[in-house]
């Protein structure tokens, strides 16, 4: 089955590259990047398929069984822009010119130092392609849990990651509402981990795609949970929504200090093992406490922090928060 999917995607990638991408690259005078363009075609194809799936499945579910009414359509539209840029647009270009060359350099350096990646498949002779996929899925998710948890522990990092949590109208597109620097850091981190444990490039593409689809489901505005047993096996929309809860999911007991719960990206088992799980069966309000107006002891109301309405404002304010919050680590 895995081989059949890989063959089908390979054929589709070849057709799309020869029919559309290659002529466009030469027309733009960028022939020296033809190899990168071929690799990028695979990510473009996967991104287009993911967007189609989200539109056909999750968008109707949001209309049928929503958790809340969307009070700010512009905010949802802005999240959609993030998703398009991430799956088939701007972020793909950034990957071509930053992450891919960086990963090639890291791989070359490791080979020069006679470093041989720990190929997990060699530890389990005879394992099927689907079996190896699941092993890598679990291992990468373990490391992703710690990356995610770390972004909630350091002030400067939270300055960037807070953009993701500032959506009070959480929806299926909100997974990609991230600061570009935060996204780049995570992709480098996960790419290095994948390289070190011997994940094949084609397999890594599939792992990333499955992860992205599941995370879109987690953020969807749908009244869905996976039942008593299922909630322990896979992160559901209700479980992850608790992570986005105001004053709970990403703060310590509503005190406004860093902390929180439900950091698992795909598998709740990591939250269970490391005691960060919160299975409270509620569909909670999302956002960040400092977005809300604050009233002091004299009754003076102070407006909440502004996280930006549009893409560029959100990116700029994220950098400003990173610098501002970093000073708290120094003081």
TORLUMLUM-53294 format. One record per residue (C-alpha): x, y, z; residue in one letter. Coordinates in steps of 0.001 Angstrom, whole numbers, padded with zeros to 6 digits, always signed. Layout:
N
XYZA...
//
This chain:
331
+000000+000000+000000X+002768+002434+000971X+004661+001569-002216X+001536+002085-004337X+000972+005560-002861X+004641+006424-003377X+004534+005292-007031X+001348+007256-007689X+002774+010424-006155X+005994+009965-008102X+004110+009761-011384X+002000+012813-010515X+005118+014739-009481X+006812+013953-012803X+003777+015053-014818X+003323+018311-012868X+007020+019136-013105X+007332+018509-016850X+004019+020137-017734X+004010+023233-015503X+006990+023761-013217X+009940+023121-015534X+008720+025425-018345X+007950+028131-015775X+011402+027853-014158X+013170+028268-017524X+010850+031095-018550X+011814+032960-015373X+015499+032428-016113X+016080+030268-013033X+017418+027160-014741X+020178+026755-012141X+017478+025894-009605X+015880+023151-011681X+016869+020388-009243X+015425+022290-006276X+012295+022965-008321X+011817+019233-008926X+012082+018524-005198X+009746+021417-004467X+007182+020026-006915X+006625+017109-004550X+005844+019450-001647X+003604+021542-003926X+001664+018457-005016X+001258+017206-001452X+000131+020659-000317X-002508+020874-003058X-003856+017448-002139X-003987+018416+001537X-005895+021627+000806X-008396+019690-001308X-008916+017161+001486X-009419+019906+004088X-011997+021650+001918X-013916+018459+001197X-013934+016994+004716X-013157+019430+007522X-014786+022559+006146X-018241+020886+005887X-017814+019449+009397X-017138+022929+010758X-020398+024093+009202X-022392+021134+010594X-021045+020723+014148X-019168+023893+015162X-017958+024515+018701X-018559+028248+018415X-019834+030795+015944X-017066+032579+014046X-017210+036171+015322X-014302+037443+013250X-014394+036082+009670X-011313+038142+008805X-009291+036239+011416X-010281+032929+009830X-009476+034249+006367X-006058+035345+007635X-005436+031809+008938X-006368+030463+005515X-003713+032700+003958X-001157+031233+006365X-002169+027729+005295X-001916+028460+001573X+001465+030146+002008X+002672+027252+004132X+001406+024389+001969X+001962+025676-001582X+003427+029172-001431X+005850+031344+000477X+007033+028770+002956X+007924+026346+000163X+010168+029023-001360X+011834+029573+002015X+012441+025838+002270X+014136+025782-001148X+016612+028500-000279X+017213+027896+003429X+016250+024531+004856X+017138+022305+001880X+020675+023729+001448X+021141+023671+005226X+020077+020035+005486X+022337+019121+002548X+025241+020835+004318X+024498+019009+007579X+024307+015671+005771X+027606+016354+003966X+029285+017360+007226X+028076+014185+008924X+029397+012067+006059X+032758+013871+006210X+032971+013063+009912X+032145+009406+009087X+028882+009689+010966X+026404+006946+010135X+022777+007728+010983X+020984+005379+013339X+018662+003667+010901X+015861+002351+013060X+014820-000099+010363X+018142-001960+010687X+017301-002614+014338X+014140-004440+013225X+015043-006693+010288X+012106-007668+008126X+009855-004822+009237X+007296-003820+006619X+007235-000320+005042X+004051+000441+006986X+005684-000789+010181X+008754+001401+009692X+006465+004342+008898X+004702+003878+012239X+008003+003578+014127X+009288+006842+012663X+005877+008417+013274X+006127+007664+017005X+009795+008654+017360X+009393+011976+015524X+006280+012777+017550X+008245+012233+020767X+010809+014834+019728X+008045+017150+018483X+006430+017004+021937X+009605+018337+023531X+010021+021048+020914X+006457+022180+021488X+006803+022080+025262X+010044+024084+025088X+008278+026830+023130X+006071+027285+026206X+008952+027386+028690X+011251+030149+027426X+010000+033711+027354X+011637+034697+024044X+010282+031578+022355X+006802+032138+023722X+007007+035637+022211X+007007+033953+018801X+004751+030994+019554X+002141+033200+021217X+000982+034225+017738X-000333+030704+017233X-002330+030879+020475X-003763+034339+019896X-006577+033040+017655X-009844+033398+019579X-011800+032009+016615X-009838+028774+016277X-010562+026903+013037X-009148+024254+010715X-006661+026730+009196X-005256+027813+012567X-002577+025125+012662X-000457+027187+010255X-000951+030492+012074X+002680+030640+013205X+005577+033021+013105X+007814+032225+010133X+010885+032117+012370X+009194+029630+014697X+008199+027475+011713X+011729+027570+010342X+013257+026590+013692X+010871+023650+014022X+011459+022413+010477X+015236+022518+010928X+014937+020692+014252X+012630+017977+012891X+014668+017647+009703X+017873+017062+011664X+016140+014470+013872X+014806+012669+010790X+018262+012708+009227X+019883+011308+012370X+017488+008350+012651X+017671+007446+008971X+014271+008503+007602X+014243+008323+003816X+013320+011621+002044X+010202+010188+000378X+009079+008681+003669X+009670+011982+005454X+007368+013782+003014X+004579+011331+003851X+005230+011618+007595X+005014+015403+007419X+001838+015264+005324X+000014+012895+007692X+001090+015026+010656X-000171+018232+009024X-003558+016728+008180X-004048+015470+011735X-003041+018838+013177X-005543+020615+010933X-008216+018324+012392X-007065+019154+015941X-007530+022872+015365X-010844+022576+013535X-013908+024287+014944X-015715+020972+015318X-017425+019405+018335X-015514+016135+018094X-013718+013892+020571X-012530+010292+020254X-014229+008689+023243X-012888+007299+026517X-010203+005141+024862X-009577+007127+021678X-008702+010300+023592X-005695+008433+025024X-004534+007257+021586X-004708+010304+019326X-004954+014043+019984X-008542+015095+019273X-009999+018555+018576X-011375+018693+022137X-008103+017589+023720X-006011+020082+021757X-008522+022848+022294X-007749+022584+026013X-004133+023392+025135X-005390+026644+023600X-007627+027454+026582X-007326+030956+028026X-005472+030868+031329X-005166+027069+031363X-003706+025422+028296X-000620+027554+027910X-000377+029285+031288X+000169+027952+034772X-003139+027743+036645X-004387+031017+035186X-001560+033039+036755X-000204+034310+033465X+003129+032489+033880X+004468+030044+031329X+003411+026419+031625X+000214+024730+030514X-000959+021289+029448X-001651+019012+026454X+001589+019689+024578X+001367+016421+022621X+001391+017063+018888X-000202+013779+017778X+000018+011152+020531X-001323+011960+024036X+000896+009249+025507X+003712+011796+025942X+001460+014064+028020X+000415+011065+030080X+003977+009893+030711X+005321+013356+031526X+002232+014425+033477X+001075+017293+031294X-002255+015755+030212X-005611+017397+030908X-008586+015287+029780X-011267+017667+031085X-014256+016984+028759X-014953+020599+027775X-014820+022639+024595X-013181+025747+026022X-012719+029329+024827X-009355+029941+023158X-006881+032800+023191X-004310+034360+025532X-005089+035973+028858X-003265+039223+028069X-005519+039757+025026X-008419+040447+027410X-008990+043926+028904X-007536+044191+032417X-009163+046092+035305X-006921+047227+038168X-007895+047790+041814X-008942+051366+041025X-011345+050185+038341X-009201+051476+035481X-009565+049322+032378X-006471+048652+030272X-006951+047277+026734X-005566+043836+026033X-002338+043231+024135X-002554+043582+020370X-001315+040551+018398X-002029+042002+014962X-004858+041615+012485X-002997+040899+009258X-000104+038666+008278X+002685+041258+008301X+001477+042945+011487X+001427+039587+013250X+004942+038752+012054X+006322+042131+013144X+004643+042082+016536X+005947+038543+017067X+009527+039753+016642X+008874+042656+019019X+007453+040275+021645X+010448+037984+021239X+012822+040848+022074X+010587+042154+024863X+010143+038749+026509X+013837+037851+026105X+014660+040668+028484X+012613+038896+031164X+015022+035942+030871X+018006+038257+031373X+016648+040379+034230X
//
